[in-house]
């Protein structure tokens, strides 16, 4: 399943920074893999991790599970 989100920031922001803010527990290697396979698209086009998001850019990507590792004490 894909999620579609519009970038609402006033200033341009790199895709990798947006990814880290929205998916803090997901590893950066996952972002690189999804970009390499073309699973993350902005405005319907393949992009690289250094792409600058502009206001109202449409981000389409597969759903990512936010699993927190449970700490055993």
C-alpha positions as CSV (number, residue, x, y, z in Angstrom):
1,X,0.0,0.0,0.0
2,X,1.3,3.4,-0.9
3,X,1.0,6.6,1.2
4,X,0.8,9.9,-0.4
5,X,1.7,13.0,1.4
6,X,2.2,16.7,0.4
7,X,5.2,18.6,1.6
8,X,3.9,21.6,3.5
9,X,7.1,23.2,4.5
10,X,7.7,26.9,3.6
11,X,11.4,26.3,2.9
12,X,12.9,23.7,0.6
13,X,14.1,20.6,2.5
14,X,16.2,17.6,1.4
15,X,14.2,14.4,1.1
16,X,16.6,12.5,3.4
17,X,16.0,15.1,6.2
18,X,12.2,14.9,5.7
19,X,12.5,11.1,5.9
20,X,14.4,11.2,9.1
21,X,11.9,13.6,10.7
22,X,8.8,11.5,9.6
23,X,10.3,8.0,10.2
24,X,12.8,8.4,13.0
25,X,13.1,4.7,13.7
26,X,13.5,3.6,10.1
27,X,17.2,3.0,9.1
28,X,18.7,5.3,6.4
29,X,19.6,2.2,4.4
30,X,15.9,1.6,3.9
31,X,15.5,5.0,2.4
32,X,18.4,4.3,0.0
33,X,17.0,1.0,-1.0
34,X,13.5,2.4,-1.7
35,X,15.0,5.2,-3.7
36,X,17.3,2.8,-5.6
37,X,14.3,0.6,-6.5
38,X,12.2,3.6,-7.5
39,X,9.6,3.0,-4.8
40,X,9.8,6.6,-3.6
41,X,8.5,9.1,-6.1
42,X,8.0,12.9,-5.9
43,X,5.4,14.3,-8.3
44,X,5.4,10.9,-10.1
45,X,9.1,10.9,-10.8
46,X,12.1,9.0,-9.4
47,X,14.3,11.1,-7.2
48,X,17.6,10.8,-5.2
49,X,18.0,11.3,-1.5
50,X,19.4,14.8,-2.0
51,X,16.3,16.0,-3.8
52,X,15.0,19.3,-2.4
53,X,11.4,19.1,-1.6
54,X,9.4,22.2,-2.6
55,X,6.0,23.3,-1.1
56,X,3.1,21.1,-2.3
57,X,5.4,18.3,-3.7
58,X,3.5,15.0,-3.6
59,X,5.5,12.2,-2.0
60,X,4.4,8.7,-2.9
61,X,6.0,5.7,-1.1
62,X,5.3,2.3,0.3
63,X,4.0,2.1,3.9
64,X,6.8,1.7,6.4
65,X,6.4,0.0,9.7
66,X,7.6,2.1,12.6
67,X,8.8,-0.7,14.9
68,X,10.5,0.4,18.1
69,X,12.9,-2.1,19.5
70,X,11.7,-3.2,22.9
71,X,14.3,-3.0,25.6
72,X,14.4,-5.8,28.1
73,X,15.6,-4.9,31.5
